[in-house]
Amino acid sequence: MLIGVEIGGTKLQVAAGLADGTLLQTVRGKVDVSAGSIGILKWLKENVSREIQAQRDAATAIGVG
């Protein structure tokens, strides 16, 4: 399983997929500007961990953009 992370100016996304391009799940969130980078890191930690657990598979790679 592969994990993709997008950190944007207004939204955050985490997606799980397979190497053949099959998308398994996508989770979106909003950037809380008042929480700053700590808020972004907290959201990512919670949601990346949750996504890996939901797929019940080890992530072989994680890409962040």
GROMACS elastic network, one bead per residue, 0.5 to 0.9 nm:
[ bonds ]
;  ai    aj funct       b0    kb
    1    16     6  0.67232   500
    1    17     6  0.57396   500
    1    18     6  0.50820   500
    1    19     6  0.70364   500
    1    52     6  0.85595   500
    1    55     6  0.83296   500
    1    57     6  0.66073   500
    1    58     6  0.64627   500
    1    60     6  0.58095   500
    1    61     6  0.73454   500
    2    15     6  0.81815   500
    2    16     6  0.56807   500
    2    17     6  0.52257   500
    2    18     6  0.58047   500
    2    19     6  0.68155   500
    2    58     6  0.86412   500
    2    59     6  0.54854   500
    2    60     6  0.58744   500
    2    61     6  0.51435   500
    2    62     6  0.59855   500
    2    63     6  0.80663   500
    3    14     6  0.69552   500
    3    15     6  0.56437   500
    3    17     6  0.64981   500
    3    18     6  0.87442   500
    3    48     6  0.78644   500
    3    51     6  0.85111   500
    3    52     6  0.82030   500
    3    59     6  0.66509   500
    3    60     6  0.82018   500
    3    61     6  0.63426   500
    3    63     6  0.63568   500
    3    64     6  0.85633   500
    4    13     6  0.79478   500
    4    14     6  0.56777   500
    4    15     6  0.50775   500
    4    16     6  0.64687   500
    4    17     6  0.80656   500
    4    61     6  0.85257   500
    4    62     6  0.57811   500
    4    64     6  0.60333   500
    4    65     6  0.80628   500
    5    12     6  0.75455   500
    5    13     6  0.56574   500
    5    15     6  0.65425   500
    5    44     6  0.82757   500
    5    48     6  0.82786   500
    5    62     6  0.75210   500
    5    63     6  0.60972   500
    5    65     6  0.62575   500
    6    11     6  0.80387   500
    6    12     6  0.56072   500
    6    13     6  0.50160   500
    6    14     6  0.65466   500
    6    15     6  0.86927   500
    6    63     6  0.85998   500
    6    64     6  0.59550   500
    6    65     6  0.50486   500
    7    10     6  0.83675   500
    7    11     6  0.66848   500
    7    13     6  0.67986   500
    7    31     6  0.85488   500
    7    40     6  0.81626   500
    7    64     6  0.75659   500
    7    65     6  0.62336   500
    8    11     6  0.51985   500
    8    12     6  0.59009   500
    8    13     6  0.84059   500
    8    31     6  0.77882   500
    8    65     6  0.83504   500
    9    12     6  0.82603   500
    9    30     6  0.89564   500
    9    31     6  0.69570   500
    9    33     6  0.88667   500
   10    29     6  0.87151   500
   10    30     6  0.58614   500
   10    31     6  0.51064   500
   10    32     6  0.80751   500
   10    33     6  0.83555   500
   11    28     6  0.69688   500
   11    29     6  0.56098   500
   11    31     6  0.51247   500
   11    32     6  0.88118   500
   12    27     6  0.82567   500
   12    28     6  0.56753   500
   12    29     6  0.50005   500
   12    30     6  0.58832   500
   12    31     6  0.64166   500
   12    40     6  0.79745   500
   12    43     6  0.83281   500
   12    44     6  0.80482   500
   13    26     6  0.69570   500
   13    27     6  0.55693   500
   13    29     6  0.63052   500
   13    30     6  0.87160   500
   13    44     6  0.85146   500
   13    47     6  0.88614   500
   14    25     6  0.82350   500
   14    26     6  0.57541   500
   14    27     6  0.52664   500
   14    28     6  0.66792   500
   14    29     6  0.88479   500
   14    44     6  0.78586   500
   14    47     6  0.70556   500
   14    48     6  0.65061   500
   14    51     6  0.78365   500
   15    23     6  0.73581   500
   15    24     6  0.74394   500
   15    25     6  0.55703   500
   15    27     6  0.63400   500
   15    28     6  0.87573   500
   15    48     6  0.85032   500
   15    51     6  0.78679   500
   16    22     6  0.87784   500
   16    23     6  0.62292   500
   16    24     6  0.53972   500
   16    25     6  0.53059   500
   16    26     6  0.65639   500
   16    51     6  0.70171   500
   16    52     6  0.78213   500
   16    55     6  0.79939   500
   16    59     6  0.87399   500
   17    20     6  0.82535   500
   17    21     6  0.65488   500
   17    22     6  0.54503   500
   17    25     6  0.70634   500
   17    26     6  0.89537   500
   18    21     6  0.55806   500
   18    22     6  0.51911   500
   18    23     6  0.66092   500
   18    24     6  0.74547   500
   19    22     6  0.72302   500
   23    26     6  0.77821   500
   24    55     6  0.81832   500
   25    51     6  0.78972   500
   25    55     6  0.86547   500
   26    51     6  0.86647   500
   27    47     6  0.76259   500
   27    51     6  0.83134   500
   29    43     6  0.79858   500
   31    34     6  0.87822   500
   31    35     6  0.83587   500
   31    36     6  0.82646   500
   31    39     6  0.77868   500
   31    40     6  0.66818   500
   31    43     6  0.88720   500
   32    35     6  0.54651   500
   32    36     6  0.67734   500
   32    39     6  0.66472   500
   32    40     6  0.75286   500
   33    36     6  0.52348   500
   33    37     6  0.83414   500
   33    39     6  0.81266   500
   33    40     6  0.88774   500
   34    39     6  0.82266   500
   35    38     6  0.61667   500
   35    40     6  0.75510   500
   36    39     6  0.55043   500
   36    40     6  0.66791   500
   36    41     6  0.89764   500
   37    40     6  0.50066   500
   37    41     6  0.61550   500
   37    42     6  0.85413   500
   38    41     6  0.51700   500
   38    42     6  0.61291   500
   38    43     6  0.86687   500
   39    42     6  0.50899   500
   39    43     6  0.62009   500
   39    44     6  0.86091   500
   40    43     6  0.52038   500
   40    44     6  0.61704   500
   40    45     6  0.85937   500
   41    44     6  0.50943   500
   41    45     6  0.60288   500
   41    46     6  0.85912   500
   42    45     6  0.52025   500
   42    46     6  0.62500   500
   42    47     6  0.85961   500
   43    46     6  0.53215   500
   43    47     6  0.60474   500
   43    48     6  0.83583   500
   44    47     6  0.52141   500
   44    48     6  0.56680   500
   44    49     6  0.80925   500
   45    48     6  0.56000   500
   45    49     6  0.60776   500
   45    50     6  0.84380   500
   46    49     6  0.55080   500
   46    50     6  0.60895   500
   46    51     6  0.86863   500
   47    51     6  0.59863   500
   47    52     6  0.85790   500
   48    51     6  0.51524   500
   48    52     6  0.63071   500
   48    53     6  0.86885   500
   49    52     6  0.53039   500
   49    53     6  0.62689   500
   49    54     6  0.86048   500
   50    53     6  0.51407   500
   50    54     6  0.59957   500
   50    55     6  0.86880   500
   51    55     6  0.62775   500
   51    56     6  0.85939   500
   52    55     6  0.53832   500
   52    56     6  0.62739   500
   52    57     6  0.63875   500
   52    58     6  0.67982   500
   52    59     6  0.67980   500
   53    56     6  0.50134   500
   53    57     6  0.71206   500
   53    58     6  0.85471   500
   54    57     6  0.81880   500
   55    58     6  0.83651   500
   59    62     6  0.70942   500
